[in-house]
């Protein structure tokens, strides 16, 4: 069978877009003509003309019948309103509730009052065969052929499935230019399931739907495949695929190998020892210490931090020693990427030192140092794990999480410590927060590579809908609006720079390189080039006035952030543990 045809058929057998067609096929001739006529007349009376009566009709049956359980009336009504072409959620609900009430006497469903909330309960149950078809529908797995190249925000990826290049809700979608070259390069990489790992290792994640996961494995075992990639609103990239994707857990990641294998050279073997040490939990050692540690181990006796990936790395080493090429991928990630970004744009040497951007001989851990300095002033020690969580959420502009994790005195000490340790990060966060526009319902800026960042301001509204018959119906919906809540802007700006760095890494590396945000994935032959390229990109950012440019675009004014230093780039180029 033609591979393209096979791919199209696979998508149509898996895609949730087939729900309507499956339900429609199942109900043909199953319902009284009077019921169908009454529903169609109600739709005709209420339809505003944006979409056809037939489309709303099909969707109504599909929404009601696809689930055997009762669903809240708000969800049903709002969904019907959106299907009818009404964008505003409140208006969509008001239209949908009229349709639900109009069609109630058709017999298709009943309205039930459960604990003072109204539910729509289907009166009919689909047959077993139809239920089985619907149960097979899920998030699409990878593609067996090269995904369609993205040339606009609407036209790439799958053959049958149509999705916007930007992830998220209807609020995040836009038609401004995005970095199509990077997403297409990521999509071009061929992967395969590591059959040996699959044979030897056991699934460890109980959250996985085992039945669906095995379906994916059976479909792709022995077949090379590609991931469809998409961006979030900040420009961070994500691979699409069920549990078989780069964002999976340890077991899911271990199943992935590059289809195009390489012979691992001598330098790559040394890097394999580093990978083995990393999987054993020795990532805090220097590069040389990790190589030496990996060389002298009896691998059967290692107490692995990541046992499945560790054993896979050892098998890659055996393959190499026996003269076989390998599709094994190692990974390195940034040591606190958000703080590295803030150090680079601020030019703050003090912040840079703590995240391994300056001293090439020392491997530092900023969260350990935060915890140690806090504990020097506290009667009861705060664990590193807690200090890390508090610090990370702090730079997400969170007040609630630090307050929940630390006592009042501990929190006071934490703020005192980071003010002294990370002045650059603190000043960047302050500068970004000051640029929030409370009158804007979105913020947008264009990165140096032409990629458009579009971040809507979306807030939840709680209210009630007063119905003469049904009483007050509690409602919650989201809408795009202006807001005084500035807290999202800082993490969004930092993540947009993080996304830009990842895109530049993909562009500049002329070998198969993939990534999960600031974690880069590649054949062990290329570790040195990966770390070198990362340093070069970060040095360029340190030499630039990128933050000024972004904040000026956000505000529409000339923002002049004063960097603490303009000579950080050379130190960055000579550093050693920015990726580790």
N, C-alpha and C positions, 0 to 999 in steps of 0.2 A: 504494500500500500504506500502511496505517496506520503512522505513524512508530513508535509504541510496539511494534507487532508486528515491524516491521523491526529495531528495536533488540534485541528478544528473540531474533530469529533470528540476528542478528549475534553476539550473545554465545554462543549455543549452537554456532555454527560456529567460534568462536575459543577458547572457554574450555577450559582443561586439565581441568575437571571432566567433560568429555565423553570422556575417555580410556577410562574403564571401559565406557561404552556402545558406543564404537567397537570396542574389543577384543572385547566380548561378542558383538556382531553378527558379527564376523569369524570367531569360533570355533564358531558354531552348526553342529552336525553335522560338525565337522572332527576331533573326537577320539573315540577309542573309548569306548563307554559304561562299560566296566570301569575306565578311567582316571578318568573323572569321578566314578564311584561310589566308588572308593577314596579320592579326595581329599575328597569330601563326608563319608565315614565318619570320616576322620581329624579333620576340622574338628568334627564332631558330638561326638566323644570328648573333644576338648580345650576346646571352647567353654565359657566361664564364664557365658554367658547374657546378657552386656551388649548384644551386637548379634546379629543373626540369622546363622545358618549361611550363608544365601544371600549376604549382603553380604561376608562373609569369603571365600567361594568366588569371587565375581566379582573381588574385589580381588587375590586370589592370582594368578589368570590374568593380570590387567591388569599387575600389578607385574613378573611374570616375563617377559611377552611384549612389553611396550611398547618395551623397549630390546633391540636385537639383540646388545648386548655383555654380557659377564659382569659381575655386580655383586657387591661384597663381601657375604659372608654376614651380617655384622653389620647392614648397612643393610637388607637384605631382611627378616631376622628381626625387627629392632626395629620396622620399619614395619608388619609383619603384627601384631605384638603391640599396637601402638597402635590399629590398625584394629579389633582384637578388644576394645577398650575399656580396655586397661591403660595407665594414665597414666605410671607410673614406667618410665623407659627400661630400667633393668636387668631389671626384671620382664618388661617387654615383650619384651626379647631372649630371655630364658629360655623364654617361652611360644612365641615365634616359631621358635626353633631346634628345638624339639620338633616343630612342624608341618612345618618344612622337611625334617627327617629322616624323618618319618612318610610324607610324600608323595614322597620321592625316587624310590621304585621305580615311581611312576606312569608315568614316561617323559616327563613335562612338561619336565624339566630334569635336568641332571647337576651334581654337585658336583666342582669342580676345585681342586686344590692348586697354586697358582701362587706361587712364591717364598715358600713357607711360610705363605701366607694362603689361606683358602678362599673360593671364588667360586661363585655360582649362575649357571650358563650355560643359557640356554633351548635346548631341543631342537627347537623349531619356529620357523619364520620366518613372520611375517605376510605376506599377499599385498601386492602393489604398491599397489593401491587403498587398502588400510587404512593402509599406511605414509604415503601421501600425505595422508590425512585427519589422521593423528597429527602430521605435520610442520607442518600449518597451525595447530595449537594453540599458543598463546603467551599472554603477559601481555595482558590486555584493553586495547584502545585506548580513547580517550575515548568519551563517549556522544553519540549524535545527538539525544537528547532530554534534558530536565532530569532529573538523577539524583533518585532517591527521597530525600526529606528524612530525615535522621537524627532520630529521636525517642528511640531507645534506642541501646545500643552494638552492636546486632545487625541493625537493620532498614533501613539506608539504602544509598544508592549504586546499584548495578546492578539490573537486573530479574531476571536468571537467576542470576548469580553471587552467592553469599552469603559475605561476609567480615565480620570483626569490625572495628569502627571503629578499634581500636588495632592498629598494626602490630607485627610481631615474632613471637616464638615463642609457644607455648602458655602460657609462664610470664607473659607480659605482659598477657594478656587479663583483664579484670575487668568488673564490672557497676556500678561506682560512676559518679556523674554526670560527664559531660564537656560541653564547650562546643559544643552542637549548633548554636547560632545562627550562629557564625562559620563552621563547616564548611559549613553550608547556604548561607550567603551566597557563599562562595568557589565552591561548586558551581553557583550561579545564573549566573555570568559565562559568556557565550557567546564562543567563540573561532573562528577560522577559519585555514586555511592561506593564507599570503600567496602567491598564485599567481605574482606577478611575481618574488619572491625565489626561488621554486622553479624558475622558468624560467631565471633568470639565474645562479644560484649552483650550485656543485658541492659534493656531500657530501665532507666533509673527515675524518670519523672512520672509520677503517678497522675499528674495533671493532664498529660497527653491522653487523648482519646485513642486507645490502643487499636481499636478496629479500623478507624480512619487512617491512623498512622501506617498500619500494615498495608492498607490499600495503596498508599503512596509508595511504600517500599516495593511492593510487588510490581507496581507500574513502572518504576524507574531503575530497578536493580539491573545492572548490565547495560544501561542506556545513558549516553551522555546527555546533559541538559544544561539549560541556561536559566538564570533568574531574571525576572522582570524587576527593574529598579525604579523607584519613585522618590520624590523629594517631600519633606515636610515644608511648612510655610517659611521656616528659617533657612532652608537650603541644605539641611542634613539629609543624607541619602539612606534608603532602606531597601533591602532585598525582599521581594514578595515570594512567599511560599508557605505552605502549611508548617508543620513542625520541622520540616526539612529546609532550613534556611540558616543564614549566617548569624541571625539573632537568636538562635535556639539555645537550649541548655547544653551542658557538656556532652551528653550522649548525642544530641542532634548535630552538634558541630563535628563530633568525631566521625560521623558517617560521611562527611564531605571531603573529597579529595579533588585536586585538579585533574581533569581528563588528559590534558597535555602534560605529560610527565617530563622531568628533567633528570639527567645524571647529576648527582650532588657532588660537587668538587671538594677539594680539601678544606677550603674556607667554609664551605657549607656544612661539612662534617663537624667542624668546630662549633658552628652555630646550632647544629642539632644537639650537641651537648648542652648548650645554653637553654634550648627549648626543653630538654629533659629536666634540667634543674628548675626551670620555671614551673613546670607541671608538678614538681615535687615540693613547691612552695619556697624555693630559694631565690626568688626574684629580687630580694633585697641585697644580694651579694653583688660584687663587681662582675663585669663581663668575664674577666680572667678567672675569678674564683668560681664562677658557675661552670666554665669550661673544665677546669681542673676537677671540680666536684663530680661533674657528669662522667668524666673519663675513669674515675676510680671506683665507680659504684658496681655492686652486684645488683643488677636491675630487678631481680626477683625479690629482693629484700627491701626495696624502697617503700617508705610510707608516703604515698602520693597525696598531694593536695587535690590534684585532678587525675585520678587513676586511669580513667579511660583514655584521655588524651596522652597521658604519660606512656602508657603501654603502646599506643599508636606511634609515638615518636621513637620508641625503642625498635619497633618493627621497621620503621623507615631507616633507622641506622643499620639494621641487619640487611635490608635490601641493598643499601649503599655498599656495604662491605662485600656483598656477594655480586656486585656489578650490575644491579638492576636499577633502572630509573624510578623516580618516585613522584607521586602526586601529593605527597604530604605537604601541608602548609603550617608554618609556625606563625606566631603572632606576637607583636609587641604593642603596648599602648603607652600613651603619654602619661607621665607622672603628674597628675592633676592638670588636665588640659585647660580647664577654665581659668585657673590661676596663672598658667603659662600665657594664655592669651592676654589676661589683664596685666601681667608683667611686661609683655612685649609692647602693648599699645601705650602703657604708662611710662615705659623706660625706667621702671623702678628696679634698681639692682638688688635691693634688699629682698623684694618679693621674688625676683628671678633666682636668687641664690637658693631659696628654700624649695624651688621646684626644678632644680638641676639644670638651670640654664647658664650657669656661670662657671663653676668649678669642675674641670674635667676629671678630677681624681676622686671625688667623693660622691657617693650615692645617698642623697638625703630623703627623708620622708617628712613632709610638712605636717601631717596629721599627728605623727608621733611627737614632733617638737611642740605642737600646740598643746597636746595632752600633757607633756612633761612640764611645760611652763605653767600650765594651769595647776597641776598637781603639786608644784612647789609652793603654792599658796593655799591649798585646800587640805582640810583634815582627812577627808576621804577621797581616794583617787578616782578620777574619771577615766574609764577605759578608752583606748585609742579609737575603738569602733564608734563610741558615742561622740567623741571629739570630731571625728571625720564627718559623721552625719550632721552634727550641728554646724560645722564649718561649711559644708556643701550647701545646705539649705539656707544658711545665712546669705551666701552669695547668689542664691535664687530669690533674695529679698524676702525670705520667710521670717516672720516673727513668731508665729505659732509653734513651729516645730522645735526651734531652740528652747522656747519657753517650756514646752512639754517634756523635753529630755533633760533639762538642767534645772536645779533649784535656783532660787533668786540670787543667792550669793555666787553660785557657780557661774551663772549667766553673766553676772557683772565682771567676774574674773575673765571669762572667755572674751568679752568685748575689749577688755583692757589688753589682753594678750595679742589678739589679732591686730589691733590698732598699732601696736609696736612692731609686730612681726611682718605684716603685710600692708604697709602704707599705700603701695601702688594699687593693690586690689581695692582697698577702701576708697581711694580717691576716684578710681574709675567708676565704681558703683555709684558714688555720689554724683559724679558728672552726668552719668546716664539718667539717673532718677530725676535730675533737674530738667531734663529735656522732655519729660512727659507732657503731652498736650491734652489737658482734660476736656477739650472741645472736639477732639478728633475721634472718629469711630474706627480708625485704623492707622497704622504707621507703616511706612514703606521706605526702602532704600535699595540702591543698586550696588552690588559688590564690585571689586576691581575687575572681575572676569565677566561682567555684564549680567550676572545672575540677579534677578529681582527678588527681594525679600518683601513679602506682603503679610503683615500680621494684623488681623482684625481684632478689635476690642469686643469681646463677646461676654455678656453677662446673663445670669439666670434671673428670671422673674417668677415670683410666687404670687398666685392670686386665686380667685374663684370665678366660676361662671354660674350665674344665677339662671336656672331654668324653672319655669312655672311647674313643669311636671316632675322633673328629676331632682329638683332642689338645687342646693349649692354643690358644684363639682369642683374640688380642689385641682388647681392647675399649676404646672411648672414648665416653662419653656425658655428657650435661649434666643437672644436677639443681638444684633450688632448695634452698638450704641457708644456714645461718649461716656467717659467714666473718670473718677478721681483716683481710681486704683492703679497706681503707677508700677506696682511690684513686678509685673511681667516683663517690663521693658529691658531691664539689665540682663536677665538670662537669655532673652531673645536676641539681643545684640551680640552677646558673647557666643551663643550657639551659631549665629550667622557667620561669625568669623571662624569658628570651629569647622563649620560646613565648608567654607571657602578653602581652608587649609587642606581638608580631605580631598576636595576636588582638585586642587593643585598637585597633591600627591599622586592622584590617579593620572593626571595629565603628564607629569614629568617622568614617571617611571615607565620605561619602555619594556617592561615585563609584566606578567600577570600579577596584578596587585588589586586586592579587594579590601574592604574595611567595614568595621562596625563603629561608626563615629570616629573616635580617636584611637581605635585599635586597628592596626594594619595587618593584613593576612597575605602571606607570600611564601614561595619556595625558600628554604634556608640559604640557598646560594646568594640571596639578595639582601641579607640583613644590613650589611654595611652601607649599601646604596640607599636603602630605605631610611636609615637614621641620618645619613648625610643630606638627603633631599629634604627631610623634615627640618633639619637645622637651617638649611638655606632659606626655606620659606619663612620660618619664624624670624630669621635675621632680617629678611626683606620687610616684614611687618614692623619689626622694631625700628627700622630705618625710615618707615613711612609715617604719615599722619592720618592713618586709616580711621582712627576714632573721630578725629575732627571731621573727616569727610562724611562718615555715617551720621553723626549727630547734627551736622549742618543740613543733611538731607531730611532728617526727621523733623527738624524745627523750621526749615525754610529760612534759616538765618545763618550767618557766618559764625560758627562755634569754634572757639580757640581753646582747646584743652592744652594746658602747659605740661609737657612731659618732664619727668624728674631727671631724665638723662637722655642724651641723643647718641651715646656711644656704646650701646649695649650689644649691637650686632656682632662685633668681633668676638666677644665672649661667647655668644650663642654659637657661632661657627666652630668654636674650639671646645664646646661642651661635649659631654659623653653620655649622659643619662636622661636626656629629655624624653626619649622613648626607651622604655626598659621593661 
